[in-house]
C-alpha cells in the first residue's frame, strides 16, 4: 500500500472517529522490502471469543470501507466507531457472535445481519464451540 493509499484509509478511520480504536498497521523497512505498509481493522473477540484478530485492509478494500462508513453515518446513531468491525464482518461475510449484539442499535444490528445468513453464523458458532471443546479436552488430557 502506498502512502497515499494508506492516507485514504487513515482519513476514513479518522472521519469515523475510530483512528485510535480499531486500526493497526505494520511497516516493513527491511532492505529490499520497499517500505511496505499494511493496515488492519481490529476485530478481536467480534467473531470468536478470546482471539486477537485483525482483517487486512488492501487497496481494493478502500471502496467497501468507504461504503461501510457511509452506511454507518446514515444510521445517525453515532455508530461510526464500528467502522473496522463492520468492514471485517462484510469482508468475511460473517456476523458477530450473538453476545456482541447487546450493545448494538437496531440499525447497526441490521447492517451486521446483512453480512451473512443466520445459518452461516450458526455454523460458525458450532465450529467455534467445537474448537473450544477440543482445547478443553486437550488441557484435561495434559493434566492427567
Secondary structure, DSSP 8 states (H G I E B T S, - for coil): --HHHHHHHHHHHHHTT-TTSSEEEEEE-STTS--EEEEEEE-TTTSSTT---EEEE-GGGHHHHHHHHHHHHHTTSS-GGGHHHHHHHHHHT----GGGGGG--HHHHHHHHTTS-HHHHHHHHHHHHHHHHHHHHHHHHHH-
